[in-house]
Amino acid sequence: MIILAYLTHPHVETWNFQDRHREQFSRQCPGVQLVVCRNSKEFLSHLPGAEGVIVWFFKEEWVKISPNLKWIATPAAGADWIAPGVEDQLPVFFGGFHGPMMAESIVGAMLYFCKAFGLSRDLQKKKKWARVKISQKVASLYQRRVTLLGFGRIGQTIGRVLKPFGCHLTGVKRTAIQPPDYFDGHDRVVTADRLIAVLPETDHLVLVLPGTAETDGLFTREHFRQLPRHCLLYNVGRGNVIREADLVQALREKRIAGAYLDVFETEPLPESSELWDMENVLIQPHLSAASPHYLDLFVDELIPRLVNKL
């Protein structure tokens, strides 16, 4: 079986296929001829003979020059970079390992806000022992209601990590499911038609939605109006869910207390965006799942699938 690995990224080193990954394939998949491609020209030249490809993105026109291709695998959690028509013609395997790393980012952001770390750092630079001022901003996750809008694999992993902090969880999902095994009497799963009803009691709102036509602009100004003013918002799904103008207005008018934003309606976030200068906003450049072990985890997940096909 000939498999092409074309995983390169110009900015983030951990998103590049490494020699250790090639060696792991060699050890664990002796029936595989793995061809590592460093650029699109090299990838396209080998594509006609490939039976499988491991890629960040795949264009629909490439299907026509891939007569032997049986499957596509990508480390990405979402289908944003796989052309829409491709999945109609070939099975696509997406990475399923992102949850723990994204949960770490959510917990870090929650503690940043709840423990007033940003304010503490600012006052530290001024050498101020501002115990009173900081203590007035300190909060706790204990018995706070966390609503997870998007309660699939990643959302449930985030919930599992939050549960030991004593949070009360509400998972919002398009269709009804059985509650996860870590839920207790304070937790619940509701369907999306009840979102408006659960927002007023939400202390922390975590968005973990994919970037699809169905989620585009899903969270509106009306939803912001239903949140309590002390609520903090976290978006690690996709930026299309909220219109930036609505988010900026909610933050400026203090309809919510703050936001951790990893994804945006436009990426990279333009320098002209008002979000950059807001003190109650914590920005990361779409890195909530980043880790030195990112592709290691993906390869560990992919190889057993592949071995079963050999």
PyMOL commands that set and color helices and strands:
alter all, ss='L'
color gray80, all
select helices_A, chain A and resi 13-15+19-28+40-49+60-65+86-88+99-114+117-125+131-135+153-165+192-201+221-226+239-241+244-252+274-277+294-309
alter helices_A, ss='H'
color red, helices_A
select strands_A, chain A and resi 2-6+33-36+52-55+71-74+92-94+145-149+168-173+188-191+204-207+232-235+258-261+281-283
alter strands_A, ss='S'
color yellow, strands_A
deselect
rebuild
show_as cartoon
